[in-house]
Amino acid sequence: MPAVPAQTTAATTGPTAAVTLTGRALLLDMDGTLVDSGAVVARVWGRWADQHGLDIDEVLQVVHGRQGHASMAVLLPGRPMEQNLADNRRMLAEETADTDGIVPIDGADAFLDALAGLPHALVTSADDALARARMGAAGLSLPPVAVTAEHVTRSKPDPEGFHLGARLLGLAPEDCVVFEDSEAGVAAGRAAGMRVVGIGAATHAYGATVTVDDLTQVQVATHPEHGLTLTVTPR
């Protein structure tokens, strides 16, 4: 299918400006975008931070959006990667078993329902087991196409995962719109040549194309030419 140039337009007829994005597919991060897993992340990484004498607030500034071993490499430069990988395997098991406090991001269930039959994929730094555990705990259906940690060799902010998601859907990068909440994730989406809908106020500073508080501010519709249309009411 030939690529159709994606569009971004603004409509200002109402009291709040709305942004319309057109494209052929959506690539969705999980943690902080579809699922609020902040309580689990704080518990697991808090224990790791204590073990290494690190401040948990500084740790949490790094870990969001990255694979665990990549975060450890940033936090403890020079540490052997074998130790990072071993810690990462252990912590993934802990996170998979701990689903207490996991809830969907506001609007995530209706948003995913609206995507039924439309091209979309999950692109997450979690592995397959963790993605299934967290989506299930939040009561959300796993998209039919999922790019997880097992499928890539480089963590976000590298664009590899988003490029793979586009290829699996048979589309060009410019036909895809990314949904992300983290600085690493927004950077990965932009590096992939995609527009980014940022979840959370901080994503404006990260360079997201448009920023919303949650998924209640995004409406999805089919488009006869481009495939789908997103009407986004930004902050």
Sequence and secondary structure as in RCSB ss.txt:
>XXXX:A:sequence
MPAVPAQTTAATTGPTAAVTLTGRALLLDMDGTLVDSGAVVARVWGRWADQHGLDIDEVLQVVHGRQGHASMAVL
LPGRPMEQNLADNRRMLAEETADTDGIVPIDGADAFLDALAGLPHALVTSADDALARARMGAAGLSLPPVAVTAE
HVTRSKPDPEGFHLGARLLGLAPEDCVVFEDSEAGVAAGRAAGMRVVGIGAATHAYGATVTVDDLTQVQVATHPE
HGLTLTVTPR
>XXXX:A:secstr
      EEEEE SSSS EEEEEESEEEE  BTTTEE HHHHHHHHHHHHHHTT  HHHHHHHHTTS HHHHHHHH
STTS HHHHHHHHHHHHHHHHH  TT EE TTHHHHHHHTTTS EEEE SS HHHHHHHHHHTT    SSEE GG
G SS TTSTHHHHHHHHHTT  GGGEEEEE SHHHHHHHHHTT EEEEESTTHHHHT SEEESSGGGEEEEEETT
TEEEEEE   
